[in-house]
């Protein structure tokens, strides 16, 4: 079984305004919101596999976002 075929569901909860914003911005890029969320999480997991530390990975993502703001 491939990695793609073996995906497991994960549920997250956002406040309605955040969910609406995320969905609108994903759709502007031609993505379904669920696909966009999965891509973000897959990038996070990839980085986590490299560093092995959840807090460090979160910090890396935070720093990357600050550089683009």
mmCIF file as Biopython writes it, N, C-alpha, C and O atoms, coordinates in Angstrom:
data_model
#
loop_
_atom_site.group_PDB
_atom_site.id
_atom_site.type_symbol
_atom_site.label_atom_id
_atom_site.label_alt_id
_atom_site.label_comp_id
_atom_site.label_asym_id
_atom_site.label_entity_id
_atom_site.label_seq_id
_atom_site.pdbx_PDB_ins_code
_atom_site.Cartn_x
_atom_site.Cartn_y
_atom_site.Cartn_z
_atom_site.occupancy
_atom_site.B_iso_or_equiv
_atom_site.auth_seq_id
_atom_site.auth_asym_id
_atom_site.pdbx_PDB_model_num
ATOM 1   N N  . UNK A ? 1  ? 0.848   -1.178 0.000  1.0 0.0 1  A 1 
ATOM 2   C CA . UNK A ? 1  ? 0.000   0.000  0.000  1.0 0.0 1  A 1 
ATOM 3   C C  . UNK A ? 1  ? 0.896   1.245  0.000  1.0 0.0 1  A 1 
ATOM 4   O O  . UNK A ? 1  ? 1.859   1.323  0.763  1.0 0.0 1  A 1 
ATOM 5   N N  . UNK A ? 2  ? 0.575   2.199  -0.847 1.0 0.0 2  A 1 
ATOM 6   C CA . UNK A ? 2  ? 1.374   3.416  -0.925 1.0 0.0 2  A 1 
ATOM 7   C C  . UNK A ? 2  ? 1.046   4.354  0.222  1.0 0.0 2  A 1 
ATOM 8   O O  . UNK A ? 2  ? 0.022   4.219  0.892  1.0 0.0 2  A 1 
ATOM 9   N N  . UNK A ? 3  ? 1.940   5.306  0.431  1.0 0.0 3  A 1 
ATOM 10  C CA . UNK A ? 3  ? 1.701   6.325  1.467  1.0 0.0 3  A 1 
ATOM 11  C C  . UNK A ? 3  ? 0.397   7.073  1.219  1.0 0.0 3  A 1 
ATOM 12  O O  . UNK A ? 3  ? -0.354  7.355  2.153  1.0 0.0 3  A 1 
ATOM 13  N N  . UNK A ? 4  ? 0.135   7.389  -0.033 1.0 0.0 4  A 1 
ATOM 14  C CA . UNK A ? 4  ? -1.071  8.137  -0.376 1.0 0.0 4  A 1 
ATOM 15  C C  . UNK A ? 4  ? -2.330  7.335  -0.055 1.0 0.0 4  A 1 
ATOM 16  O O  . UNK A ? 4  ? -3.306  7.886  0.453  1.0 0.0 4  A 1 
ATOM 17  N N  . UNK A ? 5  ? -2.309  6.051  -0.346 1.0 0.0 5  A 1 
ATOM 18  C CA . UNK A ? 5  ? -3.481  5.212  -0.109 1.0 0.0 5  A 1 
ATOM 19  C C  . UNK A ? 5  ? -3.700  4.943  1.371  1.0 0.0 5  A 1 
ATOM 20  O O  . UNK A ? 5  ? -4.800  4.572  1.779  1.0 0.0 5  A 1 
ATOM 21  N N  . UNK A ? 6  ? -2.677  5.124  2.167  1.0 0.0 6  A 1 
ATOM 22  C CA . UNK A ? 6  ? -2.748  4.795  3.590  1.0 0.0 6  A 1 
ATOM 23  C C  . UNK A ? 6  ? -2.962  6.028  4.466  1.0 0.0 6  A 1 
ATOM 24  O O  . UNK A ? 6  ? -2.688  5.981  5.665  1.0 0.0 6  A 1 
ATOM 25  N N  . UNK A ? 7  ? -3.440  7.115  3.900  1.0 0.0 7  A 1 
ATOM 26  C CA . UNK A ? 7  ? -3.657  8.333  4.692  1.0 0.0 7  A 1 
ATOM 27  C C  . UNK A ? 7  ? -4.749  8.122  5.724  1.0 0.0 7  A 1 
ATOM 28  O O  . UNK A ? 7  ? -5.745  7.441  5.474  1.0 0.0 7  A 1 
ATOM 29  N N  . UNK A ? 8  ? -4.544  8.713  6.876  1.0 0.0 8  A 1 
ATOM 30  C CA . UNK A ? 8  ? -5.503  8.626  7.969  1.0 0.0 8  A 1 
ATOM 31  C C  . UNK A ? 8  ? -6.116  10.007 8.211  1.0 0.0 8  A 1 
ATOM 32  O O  . UNK A ? 8  ? -5.418  11.014 8.090  1.0 0.0 8  A 1 
ATOM 33  N N  . UNK A ? 9  ? -7.398  10.075 8.547  1.0 0.0 9  A 1 
ATOM 34  C CA . UNK A ? 9  ? -8.028  11.379 8.789  1.0 0.0 9  A 1 
ATOM 35  C C  . UNK A ? 9  ? -7.524  12.025 10.076 1.0 0.0 9  A 1 
ATOM 36  O O  . UNK A ? 9  ? -7.187  11.343 11.043 1.0 0.0 9  A 1 
ATOM 37  N N  . UNK A ? 10 ? -7.481  13.333 10.063 1.0 0.0 10 A 1 
ATOM 38  C CA . UNK A ? 10 ? -7.113  14.133 11.226 1.0 0.0 10 A 1 
ATOM 39  C C  . UNK A ? 10 ? -8.061  15.328 11.239 1.0 0.0 10 A 1 
ATOM 40  O O  . UNK A ? 10 ? -8.206  16.026 10.235 1.0 0.0 10 A 1 
ATOM 41  N N  . UNK A ? 11 ? -8.692  15.555 12.362 1.0 0.0 11 A 1 
ATOM 42  C CA . UNK A ? 11 ? -9.657  16.648 12.461 1.0 0.0 11 A 1 
ATOM 43  C C  . UNK A ? 11 ? -9.066  17.779 13.281 1.0 0.0 11 A 1 
ATOM 44  O O  . UNK A ? 11 ? -8.492  17.556 14.347 1.0 0.0 11 A 1 
ATOM 45  N N  . UNK A ? 12 ? -9.211  18.989 12.777 1.0 0.0 12 A 1 
ATOM 46  C CA . UNK A ? 12 ? -8.798  20.177 13.530 1.0 0.0 12 A 1 
ATOM 47  C C  . UNK A ? 12 ? -9.994  21.113 13.625 1.0 0.0 12 A 1 
ATOM 48  O O  . UNK A ? 12 ? -10.896 21.080 12.788 1.0 0.0 12 A 1 
ATOM 49  N N  . UNK A ? 13 ? -9.985  21.928 14.635 1.0 0.0 13 A 1 
ATOM 50  C CA . UNK A ? 13 ? -11.081 22.885 14.820 1.0 0.0 13 A 1 
ATOM 51  C C  . UNK A ? 13 ? -10.507 24.297 14.798 1.0 0.0 13 A 1 
ATOM 52  O O  . UNK A ? 13 ? -9.523  24.603 15.470 1.0 0.0 13 A 1 
ATOM 53  N N  . UNK A ? 14 ? -11.151 25.140 14.008 1.0 0.0 14 A 1 
ATOM 54  C CA . UNK A ? 14 ? -10.795 26.552 13.923 1.0 0.0 14 A 1 
ATOM 55  C C  . UNK A ? 14 ? -12.037 27.367 14.244 1.0 0.0 14 A 1 
ATOM 56  O O  . UNK A ? 14 ? -13.165 26.901 14.084 1.0 0.0 14 A 1 
ATOM 57  N N  . UNK A ? 15 ? -11.811 28.586 14.696 1.0 0.0 15 A 1 
ATOM 58  C CA . UNK A ? 15 ? -12.970 29.455 14.869 1.0 0.0 15 A 1 
ATOM 59  C C  . UNK A ? 15 ? -13.511 29.771 13.469 1.0 0.0 15 A 1 
ATOM 60  O O  . UNK A ? 15 ? -12.759 29.716 12.496 1.0 0.0 15 A 1 
ATOM 61  N N  . UNK A ? 16 ? -14.791 30.099 13.355 1.0 0.0 16 A 1 
ATOM 62  C CA . UNK A ? 16 ? -15.413 30.302 12.042 1.0 0.0 16 A 1 
ATOM 63  C C  . UNK A ? 16 ? -14.699 31.321 11.151 1.0 0.0 16 A 1 
ATOM 64  O O  . UNK A ? 16 ? -14.583 31.105 9.945  1.0 0.0 16 A 1 
ATOM 65  N N  . UNK A ? 17 ? -14.227 32.412 11.719 1.0 0.0 17 A 1 
ATOM 66  C CA . UNK A ? 17 ? -13.543 33.433 10.915 1.0 0.0 17 A 1 
ATOM 67  C C  . UNK A ? 17 ? -12.228 32.906 10.349 1.0 0.0 17 A 1 
ATOM 68  O O  . UNK A ? 17 ? -11.908 33.153 9.187  1.0 0.0 17 A 1 
ATOM 69  N N  . UNK A ? 18 ? -11.468 32.183 11.164 1.0 0.0 18 A 1 
ATOM 70  C CA . UNK A ? 18 ? -10.196 31.618 10.702 1.0 0.0 18 A 1 
ATOM 71  C C  . UNK A ? 18 ? -10.430 30.571 9.623  1.0 0.0 18 A 1 
ATOM 72  O O  . UNK A ? 18 ? -9.712  30.525 8.624  1.0 0.0 18 A 1 
ATOM 73  N N  . UNK A ? 19 ? -11.433 29.736 9.827  1.0 0.0 19 A 1 
ATOM 74  C CA . UNK A ? 19 ? -11.760 28.707 8.839  1.0 0.0 19 A 1 
ATOM 75  C C  . UNK A ? 19 ? -12.138 29.350 7.508  1.0 0.0 19 A 1 
ATOM 76  O O  . UNK A ? 19 ? -11.688 28.909 6.450  1.0 0.0 19 A 1 
ATOM 77  N N  . UNK A ? 20 ? -12.960 30.386 7.564  1.0 0.0 20 A 1 
ATOM 78  C CA . UNK A ? 20 ? -13.391 31.084 6.348  1.0 0.0 20 A 1 
ATOM 79  C C  . UNK A ? 20 ? -12.195 31.700 5.630  1.0 0.0 20 A 1 
ATOM 80  O O  . UNK A ? 20 ? -12.066 31.566 4.413  1.0 0.0 20 A 1 
ATOM 81  N N  . UNK A ? 21 ? -11.325 32.372 6.372  1.0 0.0 21 A 1 
ATOM 82  C CA . UNK A ? 21 ? -10.136 32.986 5.784  1.0 0.0 21 A 1 
ATOM 83  C C  . UNK A ? 21 ? -9.239  31.935 5.138  1.0 0.0 21 A 1 
ATOM 84  O O  . UNK A ? 21 ? -8.788  32.107 4.005  1.0 0.0 21 A 1 
ATOM 85  N N  . UNK A ? 22 ? -8.982  30.844 5.864  1.0 0.0 22 A 1 
ATOM 86  C CA . UNK A ? 22 ? -8.120  29.790 5.333  1.0 0.0 22 A 1 
ATOM 87  C C  . UNK A ? 22 ? -8.712  29.214 4.050  1.0 0.0 22 A 1 
ATOM 88  O O  . UNK A ? 22 ? -8.005  29.042 3.057  1.0 0.0 22 A 1 
ATOM 89  N N  . UNK A ? 23 ? -10.006 28.917 4.074  1.0 0.0 23 A 1 
ATOM 90  C CA . UNK A ? 23 ? -10.669 28.341 2.903  1.0 0.0 23 A 1 
ATOM 91  C C  . UNK A ? 23 ? -10.619 29.298 1.715  1.0 0.0 23 A 1 
ATOM 92  O O  . UNK A ? 23 ? -10.330 28.880 0.594  1.0 0.0 23 A 1 
ATOM 93  N N  . UNK A ? 24 ? -10.896 30.566 1.952  1.0 0.0 24 A 1 
ATOM 94  C CA . UNK A ? 24 ? -10.882 31.554 0.866  1.0 0.0 24 A 1 
ATOM 95  C C  . UNK A ? 24 ? -9.497  31.678 0.250  1.0 0.0 24 A 1 
ATOM 96  O O  . UNK A ? 24 ? -9.363  31.711 -0.973 1.0 0.0 24 A 1 
ATOM 97  N N  . UNK A ? 25 ? -8.472  31.747 1.083  1.0 0.0 25 A 1 
ATOM 98  C CA . UNK A ? 25 ? -7.107  31.905 0.573  1.0 0.0 25 A 1 
ATOM 99  C C  . UNK A ? 25 ? -6.633  30.656 -0.159 1.0 0.0 25 A 1 
ATOM 100 O O  . UNK A ? 25 ? -5.937  30.759 -1.169 1.0 0.0 25 A 1 
ATOM 101 N N  . UNK A ? 26 ? -6.997  29.488 0.332  1.0 0.0 26 A 1 
ATOM 102 C CA . UNK A ? 26 ? -6.642  28.244 -0.355 1.0 0.0 26 A 1 
ATOM 103 C C  . UNK A ? 26 ? -7.311  28.193 -1.726 1.0 0.0 26 A 1 
ATOM 104 O O  . UNK A ? 26 ? -6.685  27.832 -2.723 1.0 0.0 26 A 1 
ATOM 105 N N  . UNK A ? 27 ? -8.584  28.557 -1.759 1.0 0.0 27 A 1 
ATOM 106 C CA . UNK A ? 27 ? -9.334  28.521 -3.009 1.0 0.0 27 A 1 
ATOM 107 C C  . UNK A ? 27 ? -8.808  29.536 -4.020 1.0 0.0 27 A 1 
ATOM 108 O O  . UNK A ? 27 ? -8.873  29.294 -5.225 1.0 0.0 27 A 1 
ATOM 109 N N  . UNK A ? 28 ? -8.287  30.669 -3.547 1.0 0.0 28 A 1 
ATOM 110 C CA . UNK A ? 28 ? -7.671  31.649 -4.455 1.0 0.0 28 A 1 
ATOM 111 C C  . UNK A ? 28 ? -6.484  31.037 -5.189 1.0 0.0 28 A 1 
ATOM 112 O O  . UNK A ? 28 ? -6.159  31.440 -6.306 1.0 0.0 28 A 1 
ATOM 113 N N  . UNK A ? 29 ? -5.840  30.064 -4.553 1.0 0.0 29 A 1 
ATOM 114 C CA . UNK A ? 29 ? -4.688  29.383 -5.150 1.0 0.0 29 A 1 
ATOM 115 C C  . UNK A ? 29 ? -5.101  28.142 -5.928 1.0 0.0 29 A 1 
ATOM 116 O O  . UNK A ? 29 ? -4.253  27.416 -6.446 1.0 0.0 29 A 1 
ATOM 117 N N  . UNK A ? 30 ? -6.403  27.900 -6.009 1.0 0.0 30 A 1 
ATOM 118 C CA . UNK A ? 30 ? -6.894  26.748 -6.742 1.0 0.0 30 A 1 
ATOM 119 C C  . UNK A ? 30 ? -6.867  25.452 -5.950 1.0 0.0 30 A 1 
ATOM 120 O O  . UNK A ? 30 ? -6.922  24.368 -6.531 1.0 0.0 30 A 1 
ATOM 121 N N  . UNK A ? 31 ? -6.784  25.555 -4.633 1.0 0.0 31 A 1 
ATOM 122 C CA . UNK A ? 31 ? -6.735  24.365 -3.783 1.0 0.0 31 A 1 
ATOM 123 C C  . UNK A ? 31 ? -7.996  24.241 -2.951 1.0 0.0 31 A 1 
ATOM 124 O O  . UNK A ? 31 ? -8.587  25.237 -2.533 1.0 0.0 31 A 1 
ATOM 125 N N  . UNK A ? 32 ? -8.391  23.019 -2.722 1.0 0.0 32 A 1 
ATOM 126 C CA . UNK A ? 32 ? -9.440  22.783 -1.738 1.0 0.0 32 A 1 
ATOM 127 C C  . UNK A ? 32 ? -8.825  23.029 -0.371 1.0 0.0 32 A 1 
ATOM 128 O O  . UNK A ? 32 ? -7.649  22.722 -0.175 1.0 0.0 32 A 1 
ATOM 129 N N  . UNK A ? 33 ? -9.569  23.566 0.573  1.0 0.0 33 A 1 
ATOM 130 C CA . UNK A ? 33 ? -9.015  23.838 1.902  1.0 0.0 33 A 1 
ATOM 131 C C  . UNK A ? 33 ? -8.388  22.612 2.566  1.0 0.0 33 A 1 
ATOM 132 O O  . UNK A ? 33 ? -7.347  22.724 3.213  1.0 0.0 33 A 1 
ATOM 133 N N  . UNK A ? 34 ? -9.008  21.454 2.411  1.0 0.0 34 A 1 
ATOM 134 C CA . UNK A ? 34 ? -8.453  20.237 3.008  1.0 0.0 34 A 1 
ATOM 135 C C  . UNK A ? 34 ? -7.108  19.863 2.416  1.0 0.0 34 A 1 
ATOM 136 O O  . UNK A ? 34 ? -6.219  19.396 3.128  1.0 0.0 34 A 1 
ATOM 137 N N  . UNK A ? 35 ? -6.955  20.068 1.115  1.0 0.0 35 A 1 
ATOM 138 C CA . UNK A ? 35 ? -5.684  19.784 0.447  1.0 0.0 35 A 1 
ATOM 139 C C  . UNK A ? 35 ? -4.615  20.753 0.947  1.0 0.0 35 A 1 
ATOM 140 O O  . UNK A ? 35 ? -3.485  20.350 1.224  1.0 0.0 35 A 1 
ATOM 141 N N  . UNK A ? 36 ? -4.972  22.018 1.060  1.0 0.0 36 A 1 
ATOM 142 C CA . UNK A ? 36 ? -4.018  23.020 1.549  1.0 0.0 36 A 1 
ATOM 143 C C  . UNK A ? 36 ? -3.572  22.698 2.971  1.0 0.0 36 A 1 
ATOM 144 O O  . UNK A ? 36 ? -2.387  22.791 3.292  1.0 0.0 36 A 1 
ATOM 145 N N  . UNK A ? 37 ? -4.517  22.322 3.814  1.0 0.0 37 A 1 
ATOM 146 C CA . UNK A ? 37 ? -4.176  21.970 5.198  1.0 0.0 37 A 1 
ATOM 147 C C  . UNK A ? 37 ? -3.259  20.755 5.226  1.0 0.0 37 A 1 
ATOM 148 O O  . UNK A ? 37 ? -2.293  20.716 5.989  1.0 0.0 37 A 1 
ATOM 149 N N  . UNK A ? 38 ? -3.565  19.763 4.393  1.0 0.0 38 A 1 
ATOM 150 C CA . UNK A ? 38 ? -2.720  18.568 4.342  1.0 0.0 38 A 1 
ATOM 151 C C  . UNK A ? 38 ? -1.303  18.918 3.894  1.0 0.0 38 A 1 
ATOM 152 O O  . UNK A ? 38 ? -0.337  18.384 4.440  1.0 0.0 38 A 1 
ATOM 153 N N  . UNK A ? 39 ? -1.165  19.795 2.921  1.0 0.0 39 A 1 
ATOM 154 C CA . UNK A ? 39 ? 0.162   20.176 2.444  1.0 0.0 39 A 1 
ATOM 155 C C  . UNK A ? 39 ? 0.978   20.836 3.551  1.0 0.0 39 A 1 
ATOM 156 O O  . UNK A ? 39 ? 2.167   20.559 3.704  1.0 0.0 39 A 1 
ATOM 157 N N  . UNK A ? 40 ? 0.337   21.703 4.315  1.0 0.0 40 A 1 
ATOM 158 C CA . UNK A ? 40 ? 1.028   22.355 5.431  1.0 0.0 40 A 1 
ATOM 159 C C  . UNK A ? 40 ? 1.490   21.317 6.441  1.0 0.0 40 A 1 
ATOM 160 O O  . UNK A ? 40 ? 2.637   21.343 6.887  1.0 0.0 40 A 1 
ATOM 161 N N  . UNK A ? 41 ? 0.601   20.409 6.798  1.0 0.0 41 A 1 
ATOM 162 C CA . UNK A ? 41 ? 0.962   19.378 7.775  1.0 0.0 41 A 1 
ATOM 163 C C  . UNK A ? 41 ? 2.040   18.441 7.244  1.0 0.0 41 A 1 
ATOM 164 O O  . UNK A ? 41 ? 2.918   18.022 7.998  1.0 0.0 41 A 1 
ATOM 165 N N  . UNK A ? 42 ? 1.987   18.107 5.957  1.0 0.0 42 A 1 
ATOM 166 C CA . UNK A ? 42 ? 3.023   17.246 5.386  1.0 0.0 42 A 1 
ATOM 167 C C  . UNK A ? 42 ? 4.388   17.929 5.421  1.0 0.0 42 A 1 
ATOM 168 O O  . UNK A ? 42 ? 5.397   17.278 5.692  1.0 0.0 42 A 1 
ATOM 169 N N  . UNK A ? 43 ? 4.430   19.230 5.150  1.0 0.0 43 A 1 
ATOM 170 C CA . UNK A ? 43 ? 5.693   19.968 5.259  1.0 0.0 43 A 1 
ATOM 171 C C  . UNK A ? 43 ? 6.205   19.965 6.693  1.0 0.0 43 A 1 
ATOM 172 O O  . UNK A ? 43 ? 7.401   19.801 6.936  1.0 0.0 43 A 1 
ATOM 173 N N  . UNK A ? 44 ? 5.291   20.147 7.637  1.0 0.0 44 A 1 
ATOM 174 C CA . UNK A ? 44 ? 5.657   20.148 9.054  1.0 0.0 44 A 1 
ATOM 175 C C  . UNK A ? 44 ? 6.217   18.792 9.455  1.0 0.0 44 A 1 
ATOM 176 O O  . UNK A ? 44 ? 7.247   18.715 10.125 1.0 0.0 44 A 1 
ATOM 177 N N  . UNK A ? 45 ? 5.543   17.724 9.047  1.0 0.0 45 A 1 
ATOM 178 C CA . UNK A ? 45 ? 5.995   16.371 9.393  1.0 0.0 45 A 1 
ATOM 179 C C  . UNK A ? 45 ? 7.351   16.081 8.753  1.0 0.0 45 A 1 
ATOM 180 O O  . UNK A ? 45 ? 8.210   15.461 9.379  1.0 0.0 45 A 1 
ATOM 181 N N  . UNK A ? 46 ? 7.546   16.522 7.521  1.0 0.0 46 A 1 
ATOM 182 C CA . UNK A ? 46 ? 8.836   16.329 6.855  1.0 0.0 46 A 1 
ATOM 183 C C  . UNK A ? 46 ? 9.945   17.002 7.661  1.0 0.0 46 A 1 
ATOM 184 O O  . UNK A ? 46 ? 10.993  16.404 7.907  1.0 0.0 46 A 1 
ATOM 185 N N  . UNK A ? 47 ? 9.713   18.234 8.064  1.0 0.0 47 A 1 
ATOM 186 C CA . UNK A ? 47 ? 10.704  18.963 8.870  1.0 0.0 47 A 1 
ATOM 187 C C  . UNK A ? 47 ? 10.903  18.293 10.230 1.0 0.0 47 A 1 
ATOM 188 O O  . UNK A ? 47 ? 12.027  18.205 10.724 1.0 0.0 47 A 1 
ATOM 189 N N  . UNK A ? 48 ? 9.824   17.828 10.823 1.0 0.0 48 A 1 
ATOM 190 C CA . UNK A ? 48 ? 9.893   17.146 12.112 1.0 0.0 48 A 1 
ATOM 191 C C  . UNK A ? 48 ? 10.727  15.874 12.007 1.0 0.0 48 A 1 
ATOM 192 O O  . UNK A ? 48 ? 11.487  15.556 12.921 1.0 0.0 48 A 1 
ATOM 193 N N  . UNK A ? 49 ? 10.594  15.156 10.917 1.0 0.0 49 A 1 
ATOM 194 C CA . UNK A ? 49 ? 11.414  13.950 10.716 1.0 0.0 49 A 1 
ATOM 195 C C  . UNK A ? 49 ? 12.895  14.306 10.646 1.0 0.0 49 A 1 
ATOM 196 O O  . UNK A ? 49 ? 13.742  13.548 11.119 1.0 0.0 49 A 1 
ATOM 197 N N  . UNK A ? 50 ? 13.203  15.447 10.060 1.0 0.0 50 A 1 
ATOM 198 C CA . UNK A ? 50 ? 14.598  15.880 9.947  1.0 0.0 50 A 1 
ATOM 199 C C  . UNK A ? 50 ? 15.163  16.316 11.287 1.0 0.0 50 A 1 
ATOM 200 O O  . UNK A ? 50 ? 16.291  15.962 11.630 1.0 0.0 50 A 1 
ATOM 201 N N  . UNK A ? 51 ? 14.385  17.085 12.053 1.0 0.0 51 A 1 
ATOM 202 C CA . UNK A ? 51 ? 14.906  17.633 13.308 1.0 0.0 51 A 1 
ATOM 203 C C  . UNK A ? 51 ? 14.617  16.737 14.501 1.0 0.0 51 A 1 
ATOM 204 O O  . UNK A ? 51 ? 15.400  16.689 15.449 1.0 0.0 51 A 1 
ATOM 205 N N  . UNK A ? 52 ? 13.498  16.028 14.458 1.0 0.0 52 A 1 
ATOM 206 C CA . UNK A ? 52 ? 13.139  15.148 15.561 1.0 0.0 52 A 1 
ATOM 207 C C  . UNK A ? 52 ? 12.623  15.862 16.796 1.0 0.0 52 A 1 
ATOM 208 O O  . UNK A ? 52 ? 12.444  15.237 17.841 1.0 0.0 52 A 1 
ATOM 209 N N  . UNK A ? 53 ? 12.383  17.155 16.693 1.0 0.0 53 A 1 
ATOM 210 C CA . UNK A ? 53 ? 11.962  17.925 17.856 1.0 0.0 53 A 1 
ATOM 211 C C  . UNK A ? 53 ? 10.765  18.795 17.489 1.0 0.0 53 A 1 
ATOM 212 O O  . UNK A ? 53 ? 10.870  19.676 16.636 1.0 0.0 53 A 1 
ATOM 213 N N  . UNK A ? 54 ? 9.638   18.546 18.131 1.0 0.0 54 A 1 
ATOM 214 C CA . UNK A ? 54 ? 8.399   19.268 17.812 1.0 0.0 54 A 1 
ATOM 215 C C  . UNK A ? 54 ? 8.541   20.769 18.051 1.0 0.0 54 A 1 
ATOM 216 O O  . UNK A ? 54 ? 8.176   21.573 17.193 1.0 0.0 54 A 1 
ATOM 217 N N  . UNK A ? 55 ? 9.065   21.144 19.206 1.0 0.0 55 A 1 
ATOM 218 C CA . UNK A ? 55 ? 9.188   22.566 19.550 1.0 0.0 55 A 1 
ATOM 219 C C  . UNK A ? 55 ? 10.140  23.273 18.586 1.0 0.0 55 A 1 
ATOM 220 O O  . UNK A ? 55 ? 9.865   24.394 18.159 1.0 0.0 55 A 1 
ATOM 221 N N  . UNK A ? 56 ? 11.253  22.632 18.242 1.0 0.0 56 A 1 
ATOM 222 C CA . UNK A ? 56 ? 12.198  23.243 17.302 1.0 0.0 56 A 1 
ATOM 223 C C  . UNK A ? 56 ? 11.548  23.415 15.931 1.0 0.0 56 A 1 
ATOM 224 O O  . UNK A ? 56 ? 11.734  24.441 15.277 1.0 0.0 56 A 1 
ATOM 225 N N  . UNK A ? 57 ? 10.795  22.420 15.503 1.0 0.0 57 A 1 
ATOM 226 C CA . UNK A ? 57 ? 10.106  22.510 14.219 1.0 0.0 57 A 1 
ATOM 227 C C  . UNK A ? 57 ? 9.097   23.654 14.229 1.0 0.0 57 A 1 
ATOM 228 O O  . UNK A ? 57 ? 9.001   24.409 13.261 1.0 0.0 57 A 1 
ATOM 229 N N  . UNK A ? 58 ? 8.353   23.781 15.311 1.0 0.0 58 A 1 
ATOM 230 C CA . UNK A ? 58 ? 7.395   24.876 15.441 1.0 0.0 58 A 1 
ATOM 231 C C  . UNK A ? 58 ? 8.113   26.223 15.396 1.0 0.0 58 A 1 
ATOM 232 O O  . UNK A ? 58 ? 7.641   27.164 14.758 1.0 0.0 58 A 1 
ATOM 233 N N  . UNK A ? 59 ? 9.241   26.309 16.066 1.0 0.0 59 A 1 
ATOM 234 C CA . UNK A ? 59 ? 10.039  27.533 16.060 1.0 0.0 59 A 1 
ATOM 235 C C  . UNK A ? 59 ? 10.547  27.845 14.652 1.0 0.0 59 A 1 
ATOM 236 O O  . UNK A ? 59 ? 10.521  28.998 14.221 1.0 0.0 59 A 1 
ATOM 237 N N  . UNK A ? 60 ? 11.010  26.816 13.937 1.0 0.0 60 A 1 
ATOM 238 C CA . UNK A ? 60 ? 11.493  27.008 12.566 1.0 0.0 60 A 1 
ATOM 239 C C  . UNK A ? 60 ? 10.383  27.551 11.667 1.0 0.0 60 A 1 
ATOM 240 O O  . UNK A ? 60 ? 10.608  28.471 10.880 1.0 0.0 60 A 1 
ATOM 241 N N  . UNK A ? 61 ? 9.191   26.979 11.788 1.0 0.0 61 A 1 
ATOM 242 C CA . UNK A ? 61 ? 8.063   27.451 10.992 1.0 0.0 61 A 1 
ATOM 243 C C  . UNK A ? 61 ? 7.722   28.887 11.359 1.0 0.0 61 A 1 
ATOM 244 O O  . UNK A ? 61 ? 7.456   29.705 10.478 1.0 0.0 61 A 1 
ATOM 245 N N  . UNK A ? 62 ? 7.727   29.197 12.631 1.0 0.0 62 A 1 
ATOM 246 C CA . UNK A ? 62 ? 7.417   30.546 13.094 1.0 0.0 62 A 1 
ATOM 247 C C  . UNK A ? 62 ? 8.431   31.547 12.546 1.0 0.0 62 A 1 
ATOM 248 O O  . UNK A ? 62 ? 8.055   32.622 12.077 1.0 0.0 62 A 1 
ATOM 249 N N  . UNK A ? 63 ? 9.703   31.200 12.606 1.0 0.0 63 A 1 
ATOM 250 C CA . UNK A ? 63 ? 10.750  32.081 12.091 1.0 0.0 63 A 1 
ATOM 251 C C  . UNK A ? 63 ? 10.616  32.277 10.584 1.0 0.0 63 A 1 
ATOM 252 O O  . UNK A ? 63 ? 10.811  33.385 10.084 1.0 0.0 63 A 1 
ATOM 253 N N  . UNK A ? 64 ? 10.288  31.220 9.866  1.0 0.0 64 A 1 
ATOM 254 C CA . UNK A ? 64 ? 10.110  31.325 8.414  1.0 0.0 64 A 1 
ATOM 255 C C  . UNK A ? 64 ? 8.961   32.270 8.080  1.0 0.0 64 A 1 
ATOM 256 O O  . UNK A ? 64 ? 9.046   33.044 7.126  1.0 0.0 64 A 1 
ATOM 257 N N  . UNK A ? 65 ? 7.897   32.206 8.855  1.0 0.0 65 A 1 
ATOM 258 C CA . UNK A ? 65 ? 6.761   33.098 8.616  1.0 0.0 65 A 1 
ATOM 259 C C  . UNK A ? 65 ? 7.113   34.546 8.925  1.0 0.0 65 A 1 
ATOM 260 O O  . UNK A ? 65 ? 6.657   35.455 8.231  1.0 0.0 65 A 1 
ATOM 261 N N  . UNK A ? 66 ? 7.915   34.768 9.952  1.0 0.0 66 A 1 
ATOM 262 C CA . UNK A ? 66 ? 8.323   36.133 10.303 1.0 0.0 66 A 1 
ATOM 263 C C  . UNK A ? 66 ? 9.177   36.749 9.204  1.0 0.0 66 A 1 
ATOM 264 O O  . UNK A ? 66 ? 9.121   37.958 8.979  1.0 0.0 66 A 1 
ATOM 265 N N  . UNK A ? 67 ? 9.969   35.927 8.517  1.0 0.0 67 A 1 
ATOM 266 C CA . UNK A ? 67 ? 10.828  36.424 7.444  1.0 0.0 67 A 1 
ATOM 267 C C  . UNK A ? 67 ? 10.021  36.886 6.246  1.0 0.0 67 A 1 
ATOM 268 O O  . UNK A ? 67 ? 10.449  37.776 5.512  1.0 0.0 67 A 1 
ATOM 269 N N  . UNK A ? 68 ? 8.840   36.279 6.041  1.0 0.0 68 A 1 
ATOM 270 C CA . UNK A ? 68 ? 8.026   36.648 4.881  1.0 0.0 68 A 1 
ATOM 271 C C  . UNK A ? 68 ? 7.057   37.777 5.184  1.0 0.0 68 A 1 
ATOM 272 O O  . UNK A ? 68 ? 6.459   38.343 4.269  1.0 0.0 68 A 1 
ATOM 273 N N  . UNK A ? 69 ? 6.897   38.108 6.449  1.0 0.0 69 A 1 
ATOM 274 C CA . UNK A ? 69 ? 5.929   39.149 6.826  1.0 0.0 69 A 1 
ATOM 275 C C  . UNK A ? 69 ? 6.512   40.536 6.684  1.0 0.0 69 A 1 
ATOM 276 O O  . UNK A ? 69 ? 5.830   41.523 6.959  1.0 0.0 69 A 1 
#
